[in-house]
Amino acid sequence: MTSTTSPLPFGLDTVERHRRSPSRRGGLARRDAAEGLEVFVRQATIVVEGVFRDGYEEHFAEYSRRVRGYLDRHGALVIRRQRVEKSLYGTTAIDLVMIIDLPSTEIAERIFFEPEYLALIPLRDKVFADFRMYLATYGDI
């Protein structure tokens, strides 16, 4: 296995190359036609928790539309976006939970700090009084 620089979809630059198909969980195998090797990219999951601000309805549709477009351009797949009915355990109540799969941890760590996403934060702050985002390794523990 070697690490090398290669242009790949979604802006990923450094990847691990394997001579045979990886049988690892939580990754994508892509064939690099130029070298005849398969490329293994570790997927990532983003978990979002949010508490709505009073009057969030006025801005929610626009924020949702803009974030979905941004995520689509980066190869993200929104697995689930749900309203939380109530907290069964714990002292913190949230209103929304969202699960997003991304093609790689590198993309997940990068896209939420790019200027285009950072420009959405003032609109996000009109929707959420509290917003938390977590990076998780794709797959089971």
FENTA-V586675 format. One record per residue. N is the residue number from 1. PHI is phi in radians with two decimals (NA if undefined). OMEGA is omega in radians with two decimals (none if undefined). Layout:
BEGIN
N | PHI | OMEGA
N | PHI | OMEGA
END
This chain:
BEGIN
1 | NA | 3.11
2 | -2.31 | 3.01
3 | -1.74 | -3.11
4 | -2.64 | 3.11
5 | -1.67 | -3.10
6 | -2.72 | 3.09
7 | -1.26 | 3.12
8 | -2.32 | 3.08
9 | -1.01 | 3.05
10 | 1.20 | 3.03
11 | 1.38 | 3.12
12 | -1.34 | -3.09
13 | -1.83 | -3.06
14 | -1.86 | -3.08
15 | -2.41 | 3.01
16 | -1.64 | 3.13
17 | -1.92 | -3.11
18 | -2.20 | 3.14
19 | -1.33 | 3.07
20 | -2.33 | -3.07
21 | -1.05 | 3.10
22 | -1.24 | 3.09
23 | -1.88 | -3.12
24 | -1.41 | 3.09
25 | -1.43 | 3.02
26 | 1.39 | 3.12
27 | -2.54 | 3.10
28 | -2.01 | 3.03
29 | -1.88 | 3.09
30 | -2.25 | 3.14
31 | -1.45 | 3.04
32 | -1.69 | -3.03
33 | -1.06 | -3.09
34 | -1.12 | -3.08
35 | -1.92 | -3.11
36 | 1.19 | 3.14
37 | -1.90 | 3.02
38 | -1.71 | -3.11
39 | -1.87 | 3.13
40 | -1.85 | 3.14
41 | -2.16 | 3.14
42 | -1.36 | 3.12
43 | -1.33 | 3.14
44 | -2.44 | 3.07
45 | -2.16 | 3.03
46 | -1.86 | 3.06
47 | -2.00 | -3.13
48 | -2.06 | 2.99
49 | -2.12 | 3.13
50 | -2.47 | 3.01
51 | -2.01 | -3.09
52 | -1.20 | 3.03
53 | -1.46 | 3.04
54 | -0.98 | 3.14
55 | 1.40 | -3.10
56 | -1.02 | -3.06
57 | -0.99 | -3.12
58 | -1.10 | -3.03
59 | -2.03 | -3.00
60 | -1.08 | -3.08
61 | -1.07 | 3.13
62 | -1.15 | 3.13
63 | -1.06 | -3.13
64 | -1.06 | -3.14
65 | -1.08 | -3.11
66 | -1.21 | 3.12
67 | -1.19 | 3.12
68 | -1.05 | 3.09
69 | -1.06 | 3.13
70 | -1.09 | 3.13
71 | -1.09 | 3.12
72 | -1.02 | -3.12
73 | -1.16 | -3.13
74 | -1.90 | 3.05
75 | 1.31 | -3.14
76 | -1.41 | 3.09
77 | -2.16 | 3.11
78 | -1.36 | -3.12
79 | -1.35 | -3.10
80 | -2.78 | 3.01
81 | -2.37 | -3.03
82 | -2.38 | 2.99
83 | -1.40 | 3.12
84 | -1.53 | -3.10
85 | -1.31 | 3.13
86 | -2.88 | 3.08
87 | -1.60 | 3.13
88 | -1.57 | 3.10
89 | -2.36 | 3.09
90 | 1.69 | -3.07
91 | -1.82 | -3.12
92 | -1.73 | 3.08
93 | -1.84 | 3.09
94 | -2.07 | -3.14
95 | -1.82 | -3.03
96 | -2.46 | 2.98
97 | -2.27 | -3.10
98 | -2.45 | 3.11
99 | -2.07 | -3.09
100 | -2.27 | 3.03
101 | -1.70 | 3.11
102 | -2.16 | -3.08
103 | -1.09 | -3.12
104 | -2.75 | 3.07
105 | -1.17 | 3.13
106 | -1.05 | 3.12
107 | -1.15 | -3.13
108 | -1.03 | -3.13
109 | -1.29 | -3.07
110 | -1.61 | -2.89
111 | -1.17 | -3.11
112 | -1.49 | 3.08
113 | -2.16 | 3.10
114 | -1.40 | -3.10
115 | -0.95 | -3.13
116 | -1.08 | 3.11
117 | -1.29 | -3.14
118 | -1.02 | 3.11
119 | -1.19 | 3.12
120 | -1.45 | -3.04
121 | -1.07 | 3.08
122 | -1.03 | 3.08
123 | -1.22 | 3.10
124 | -1.02 | -3.13
125 | -1.19 | 3.04
126 | -1.38 | -3.14
127 | -1.63 | -3.01
128 | -2.00 | 3.00
129 | -1.40 | 3.09
130 | -2.45 | -3.08
131 | -2.43 | 3.14
132 | -2.29 | -3.13
133 | -2.32 | -3.11
134 | -2.19 | 3.05
135 | -1.80 | 3.12
136 | -2.19 | 3.03
137 | -1.20 | -3.12
138 | -1.11 | 3.08
139 | 1.88 | -3.11
140 | -1.49 | 3.06
141 | -1.29 | none
END
